[in-house]
Amino acid sequence: MNSNHLSKAKLTIQILTNKKCQEVVELLEDYQMDVKTIEYQLKITQSETSQRLARLRKIGLVNTNRVGKNIYYSLNTEKVTYFKNLLKQF
C-alpha cells in the first residue's frame, strides 16, 4: 500500500470515528436534508455544519443534490455500508 492510500485510510478512520461527524451520518440515515435542517436538528452553527459535511464529502460518504438554491445532503449508502462492514472486522 503506497503512502497516498495510507493517508486516505488514516483520514477516513479519523472522520468515521469523529463523534461530530457521526451525528451527521446518523441524522442522514433516513432522509436527505439541507444545511439549515441539519443545523436545526443538531443545534449547531452553519459553520460547524459546513465543516462536518465537508469532511464527509471528502471521503465520499455524502451525496449532494441541488434543487434551486438549496443543496440537499444524503448518505452514500453504498460507501457507508462498506465502511460499517470494514469496521466490524476490527
C-alpha positions, 0 to 999 in steps of 0.5 A, spaced: 500 500 500 503 506 497 503 512 502 497 516 498 492 510 500 495 510 507 493 517 508 486 516 505 485 510 510 488 514 516 483 520 514 477 516 513 478 512 520 479 519 523 472 522 520 468 515 521 470 515 528 469 523 529 463 523 534 461 530 530 461 527 524 457 521 526 451 525 528 451 527 521 451 520 518 446 518 523 441 524 522 442 522 514 440 515 515 433 516 513 432 522 509 436 527 505 436 534 508 439 541 507 444 545 511 439 549 515 435 542 517 441 539 519 443 545 523 436 545 526 436 538 528 443 538 531 443 545 534 449 547 531 452 553 527 452 553 519 459 553 520 460 547 524 455 544 519 459 546 513 465 543 516 462 536 518 459 535 511 465 537 508 469 532 511 464 527 509 464 529 502 471 528 502 471 521 503 465 520 499 460 518 504 455 524 502 451 525 496 449 532 494 443 534 490 441 541 488 434 543 487 434 551 486 438 554 491 438 549 496 443 543 496 440 537 499 445 532 503 444 524 503 448 518 505 452 514 500 449 508 502 453 504 498 460 507 501 457 507 508 455 500 508 462 498 506 465 502 511 460 499 517 462 492 514 470 494 514 469 496 521 466 490 524 472 486 522 476 490 527 
